[in-house]
């Protein structure tokens, strides 16, 4: 952390903050009452970086501020920099921690109307997009063959690898897959005899560990 940017936490306006995501112990928070105010916080030290205010969220749609459709926090190990990504419907912005700057970009690998909401849970055919931390560009990822037309799936991270849960209401079972180094998918485990599979179930259940 940059010493001149450390501030005691919690700030009053972030006491009921929404936790969006985390990376390497840093947590990205959002002020629930402000559409463009965020903060990076390290809970282990109880200090935080200066609050982040996105300067590119000044565009309005139907007289309302544009809503963030998805977000992310990642570390670019090649330059030892942390990046915050906020995805809107027509563009996305990147915050670079090292130089305290924002960049706005356009151009998605799929039509913007197909972008998922912030909680990336989907059923049926869809285009999966991801942020390439090296090029700072949005790219597309082919939907895995094992995801059926009526399946719900949810992305997560297991063992520092991209993983996903997938299931449907007919099988009452949940499969957990993990992406390997060669970008192929490997079945990690199957959870069977569940009472039901639904969108909320796939979204809210989190694998805590495995042996």
Buried (B, 14 or more C-beta within 10 A) or exposed (E): BEEEEBEEBBBEBBEEBEEBBBBEEBBBBBBEEEBBBBBBBBEEEEBBBEBBBBEBBEEEEEEEBBEBBBBBBBBBEEEEBBBBBBBBBEBBBBBBBEEEEBEBBEEBEEEBEEBBEBEBBBBEEBBBBBBEBEEBBBEEBEBBEEBBEEBBBBBBEBEEBBBBBBBBBEBBBBBBBBBEEEEEBEEBEEBEEEEEBEBEBBBEBEBEEEE
